[in-house]
Amino acid sequence: MRLFYRDILSLIEIQASPRGYFYTFTNSDTLFLTLNFDEHKTNKSQSGLYHFALLFPNAAFLANLIERLILIDYPLGAGDPNFNEAFYLNDPNGNSIELYHDRPEVV
């Protein structure tokens, strides 16, 4: 999981401990994702998480990530609900992740 979030999604690992990893988008951002674990193997169906969404700070940041995912042929889907640009993928544990950026409001 660490390699996925750090190396594939390119999140910044601001801290690591024997029991978890902590991530932000940039070194100056607030912590938004913590991966906690212990020595007990969890059943995939009991991971405690089904889906979460990451709101990217800007369209360029999201576009760079999507380009990297396409280049490594990582499976993903896309959606366009008119108010944001969204892409969907699963992490190695099968948790669904939505990667999105809100479009500017049209007045």
Secondary structure as UniProt FT lines:
FT   HELIX           2..3
FT   HELIX           4..8
FT   STRAND          12..17
FT   TURN            18..19
FT   STRAND          20..24
FT   TURN            27..28
FT   STRAND          33..36
FT   HELIX           44..46
FT   STRAND          51..55
FT   HELIX           59..71
FT   TURN            72..73
FT   STRAND          77..79
FT   STRAND          84..90
FT   TURN            92..93
FT   STRAND          96..102
//
